[in-house]
Amino acid sequence: MRVLVTGGAGFIGSAVVRHLVLVKGYEVLTVDKLTYAGTLTSLYKVDGHPLHRFLRADICDRSAMVEAFASFRPDRVMHLAAESHVDRSITGARDFVETNVIGTFTLLDVARNHWEGLPAVDRAAFRFLHVSTDEVYGSLGADGLFTEATAYDPSSPYSASKAASDHLAKAWQRTYGLPVVVSNCSNNYGPYHFPEKLIPLMILNALEAKPLTIYGDGANIRDWLYVEDHARALDLIAERGRPGQTYNVGGRNERRNLDVVQHICTLMDALHPQSGPHERHIAFVEDRPGHDARYAIDATRLETELGWRAEETFETGIEKTVRWYLENEWWWAPLRQGYDGRRLGLVGTGREP
């Protein structure tokens, strides 16, 4: 089995690559542009592995993608490359449109040409998995869950760009017959997460006794999914998902942002008491523009049709995550030098602060 993984040096992508190579024994070509959030250190466990190779390339570069498909001849494509941070999309939307929309279009078109040239048996087995987010669905009220039938209602430039890429992926299946499967996941967390996102940022700020800033009153709710559970789900969807179908992936772990930060503080008090008590560093700041109130995924289709279950609860996963960051400064310290945790996505100045 040969799998081409885009964005494989990023957070979720690197978890997928490690799973495919080290657990499944697949041959993997990782394609990554290595932007600020992509780092080869996330792939150190497969560095030099005979089943893994790496290509530094932009998915918007059609000639590079044509060459990658021609030389590697993948049986599957798992497309995770994306600009993904909502705050950055508020003041830098162009990068999100270019990578998430134009890049996805380019990859779909190259994959279609590759697929059409395959022998009939290989063409029937080929799959293109497009990995997306629950943010395309917009904001939930106090009740209900996102299902695969929920109408799209994106709120941010990031979620709008992902919604556009989802529509392109589904159109390539309906129009050209390319065997595309789409997944939409809830908020991921775990090791190798770039420290601009809530959980790694709070862990490292707590470690350094910096303010633990929470948007608004901290009541925004997210459904948290441990990244290695997600990697297993994506492998299963790519293997057994039905072309043209969408599968929602969620951990059934809804938590308010404030509850998440307070839980991290409790763990840090136990595991790194030197800078505690950590809750004293919590500070509330002006809310993010267009901040969705609640996300929650109904993963019933994935659970019943494909038999997937999350192995980690939020309590087990968050403890593993906190311990990992405390034990792996070698990985996050160089990234922390490039991004010190300052707030992004403020509007009104026309530029990032």
C-alpha positions in Angstrom: 0.0 0.0 0.0 1.4 3.4 -1.1 -0.1 6.5 0.5 0.6 10.1 -0.4 0.0 12.3 2.7 -0.1 16.1 2.2 0.7 18.2 5.2 2.4 15.3 6.8 4.9 17.4 8.8 2.1 19.2 10.5 0.3 18.3 13.7 -2.4 15.8 12.5 -0.5 14.9 9.4 2.6 13.7 11.3 0.4 11.6 13.5 -1.1 10.0 10.4 2.3 9.4 8.9 3.6 7.8 12.1 0.5 5.5 12.2 0.7 4.5 8.6 4.4 3.7 8.7 5.0 2.3 12.1 1.7 0.6 12.8 0.3 -0.3 9.4 3.6 -0.9 7.6 2.6 1.2 4.5 4.9 3.0 2.2 4.3 6.7 2.6 5.3 9.8 0.7 5.0 12.9 2.9 4.5 16.1 1.0 4.8 19.3 3.0 5.7 22.9 2.2 7.2 23.3 5.7 5.5 26.6 6.6 5.8 27.9 10.2 3.6 25.1 11.5 5.3 22.2 9.7 8.5 20.8 11.1 10.5 17.7 10.2 11.1 17.1 13.9 7.5 15.8 14.1 8.6 13.0 11.8 11.8 12.0 13.6 10.4 8.6 14.5 10.2 7.7 10.8 13.3 9.6 9.7 15.4 7.2 7.7 12.7 4.5 7.7 12.8 2.5 4.5 9.0 2.9 4.1 9.0 6.7 4.4 10.2 9.4 2.0 9.7 13.2 2.2 9.1 15.8 -0.5 9.2 19.4 0.3 6.7 21.0 -2.1 3.7 23.3 -2.2 0.4 21.6 -3.2 -0.3 24.7 -5.3 2.7 23.8 -7.5 1.1 21.7 -10.2 4.3 20.5 -11.8 5.6 19.3 -8.4 2.4 17.4 -7.7 2.4 15.8 -11.2 5.9 14.6 -10.6 5.0 13.3 -7.1 2.1 11.3 -8.4 4.1 10.0 -11.4 7.1 8.9 -9.4 5.3 7.5 -6.3 2.1 6.2 -7.9 0.0 6.2 -4.8 -2.8 3.9 -4.1 -4.4 6.4 -1.7 -4.1 10.2 -1.1 -4.7 11.6 2.4 -5.0 15.3 2.0 -4.3 17.2 5.2 -2.3 20.2 4.0 -4.0 23.4 5.1 -3.6 26.7 6.8 -5.6 26.0 9.9 -5.4 28.7 12.6 -8.5 30.9 12.8 -6.7 33.9 14.4 -4.2 34.0 11.6 -7.0 33.8 9.0 -8.5 37.0 10.3 -5.6 39.2 9.3 -4.0 37.0 6.6 -6.9 35.4 4.7 -5.1 35.2 1.3 -2.8 32.4 2.5 -5.8 30.4 3.5 -7.6 30.9 0.2 -4.5 30.0 -1.8 -3.5 26.8 0.2 -6.9 25.5 1.2 -8.8 26.3 -2.0 -6.3 26.6 -4.9 -4.1 23.9 -3.4 -7.0 21.5 -3.0 -8.2 22.2 -6.5 -4.7 21.5 -7.9 -4.3 18.3 -5.9 -7.8 17.1 -6.9 -7.1 17.8 -10.6 -3.7 16.0 -10.6 -5.1 13.1 -8.6 -7.9 12.8 -11.2 -5.5 12.6 -14.1 -3.4 10.0 -12.2 -6.5 8.0 -11.4 -7.9 8.0 -14.9 -4.6 6.5 -16.1 -4.7 3.5 -13.8 -5.7 0.0 -14.8 -9.3 -0.8 -14.0 -8.5 -2.8 -10.8 -6.3 -0.1 -9.4 -8.8 2.6 -10.3 -11.5 0.8 -8.4 -9.3 0.6 -5.3 -8.0 4.1 -5.4 -9.2 6.6 -2.7 -8.7 10.3 -2.1 -9.5 11.3 1.5 -10.1 15.0 2.0 -9.6 16.0 5.6 -11.6 18.9 6.9 -13.1 20.5 10.1 -16.3 20.8 12.0 -15.9 24.6 11.8 -17.5 24.5 8.3 -20.9 23.9 10.0 -20.8 27.2 11.9 -22.0 27.5 15.5 -24.3 25.3 17.5 -26.7 26.5 20.2 -26.9 24.8 23.6 -28.4 21.6 22.2 -27.8 19.4 19.2 -24.9 17.9 17.3 -23.3 18.4 13.9 -24.2 15.5 11.6 -23.0 14.8 8.1 -26.3 16.4 6.9 -25.8 19.7 8.7 -25.8 22.7 6.4 -22.6 24.6 6.0 -22.4 28.0 7.7 -18.8 29.0 8.1 -18.0 32.1 10.3 -14.2 32.8 9.7 -12.0 33.1 6.7 -10.4 29.8 7.8 -13.7 27.8 7.9 -14.9 29.5 4.7 -11.8 28.3 2.9 -12.2 24.8 4.2 -15.9 24.8 3.3 -14.9 25.8 -0.3 -12.3 22.9 -0.4 -15.0 20.4 0.8 -17.3 21.5 -2.0 -14.5 21.1 -4.5 -13.7 17.6 -3.3 -17.3 16.5 -3.4 -17.8 18.0 -6.9 -14.8 16.1 -8.2 -16.5 12.9 -7.0 -19.9 13.7 -8.5 -18.7 15.2 -11.7 -15.6 13.1 -12.6 -16.2 10.0 -10.5 -12.9 10.4 -8.6 -13.4 8.2 -5.5 -13.3 11.0 -2.9 -14.2 10.6 0.8 -14.5 13.6 3.1 -14.0 13.7 6.9 -14.9 16.6 9.2 -13.3 16.5 12.6 -13.7 18.2 16.0 -10.8 20.0 17.8 -7.7 17.9 18.0 -5.1 18.0 20.7 -2.0 15.9 21.7 1.7 15.8 21.1 3.5 17.8 18.3 0.8 20.5 18.3 2.2 23.9 17.2 2.0 26.2 20.3 -0.4 28.8 18.9 -3.5 26.6 19.6 -5.3 26.7 22.9 -4.0 23.5 24.7 -0.3 23.6 23.8 -0.3 27.4 24.3 -1.8 27.1 27.8 0.6 24.3 28.8 3.7 26.3 27.8 2.4 29.6 29.2 1.7 27.9 32.5 5.1 26.3 32.4 6.7 29.8 32.0 4.2 31.5 34.4 2.8 33.7 31.6 -0.8 34.9 31.4 -3.3 32.2 30.4 -5.5 34.4 28.3 -9.0 33.2 27.5 -11.3 34.8 24.9 -14.5 36.3 26.3 -15.9 34.6 29.3 -14.4 31.2 28.4 -17.9 29.7 27.8 -17.2 28.6 24.2 -17.5 24.9 23.9 -15.4 22.5 21.8 -15.5 18.7 21.3 -12.0 17.5 21.9 -10.4 14.6 20.0 -7.0 13.1 20.8 -4.9 13.3 17.7 -3.8 9.6 17.7 -7.5 8.6 17.8 -8.1 10.8 14.8 -5.2 9.3 12.9 -6.7 5.8 13.4 -10.0 7.1 12.2 -8.6 8.7 9.1 -6.8 5.5 8.1 -10.0 3.6 8.6 -12.0 6.1 6.5 -9.5 6.0 3.7 -9.6 2.2 3.8 -13.3 1.5 4.1 -15.2 4.7 3.6 -17.6 4.9 0.8 -16.7 7.2 -2.1 -18.9 10.3 -2.1 -19.6 9.9 1.6 -18.8 12.2 4.5 -17.7 11.0 7.9 -17.7 13.2 11.0 -14.9 12.4 13.6 -15.5 13.5 17.2 -14.3 12.5 20.6 -17.6 13.1 22.4 -15.7 15.2 24.9 -17.4 18.6 25.0 -15.7 21.1 27.3 -15.9 24.9 27.8 -12.6 26.6 27.1 -12.4 27.8 30.7 -12.8 24.2 31.9 -10.0 23.1 29.6 -7.7 25.7 30.9 -8.6 25.0 34.5 -8.0 21.3 34.0 -4.5 22.1 32.5 -3.8 24.2 35.6 -4.7 21.3 37.9 -2.4 19.0 36.0 0.4 21.5 36.0 0.0 22.1 39.8 0.6 18.3 40.2 3.3 17.8 37.6 5.1 21.1 37.7 4.3 22.9 41.0 7.3 25.3 40.7 5.3 27.9 38.8 1.9 27.2 40.5 -0.7 27.7 41.6 -1.4 28.1 37.9 -5.0 29.3 38.0 -3.8 32.7 39.3 -2.4 33.3 35.8 -5.8 33.0 34.0 -6.9 36.3 32.4 -9.9 37.1 30.3 -9.5 39.1 27.1 -11.7 40.6 24.4 -13.4 37.8 22.5 -12.3 36.8 19.0 -14.4 38.2 16.1 -16.9 35.7 14.8 -16.1 33.3 17.7 -18.5 30.3 17.3 -20.2 29.4 20.6 -20.3 25.6 20.4 -19.1 22.7 18.3 -20.1 19.1 18.9 -19.8 16.2 16.6 -22.2 13.2 16.1 -19.8 10.4 15.1 -22.5 7.8 14.8 -21.9 7.0 11.1 -18.2 6.5 11.7 -18.8 4.4 14.8 -21.6 2.2 13.4 -20.6 1.9 9.7 -16.8 1.5 10.2 -16.5 0.4 13.8 -14.3 3.3 15.1 -14.2 4.3 18.7 -12.0 6.9 20.5 -9.7 5.2 22.9 -8.8 8.3 24.9 -11.2 10.2 27.2 -10.5 13.9 27.6 -9.0 13.2 31.1 -6.6 10.5 29.9 -5.7 12.4 26.7 -5.0 15.7 28.3 -2.8 14.2 31.0 -0.8 12.4 28.3 -0.5 15.7 26.4 0.7 17.8 29.4 3.3 15.1 30.3 4.5 15.1 26.7 5.1 18.8 26.6 6.9 18.7 29.9 9.2 16.0 28.7 9.9 17.2 25.1 11.2 20.7 25.3 13.7 19.8 22.6 10.7 19.8 20.2 8.8 22.9 21.2 11.5 25.2 22.3 12.8 26.1 18.8 9.1 26.8 17.7 8.5 28.9 20.8 11.4 31.1 19.7 9.6 31.9 16.5 6.2 32.3 18.1 6.2 33.6 21.7 2.5 33.2 22.3 1.4 36.7 21.5 -2.3 37.2 20.5 -3.0 37.0 16.8 -6.1 37.9 14.8 -6.9 41.4 16.2 -8.8 43.5 13.7 -8.9 47.2 13.2 -5.2 47.8 12.3 -5.1 46.0 9.0 -2.1 44.0 10.2 -1.1 41.6 12.9 0.2 43.1 16.1 
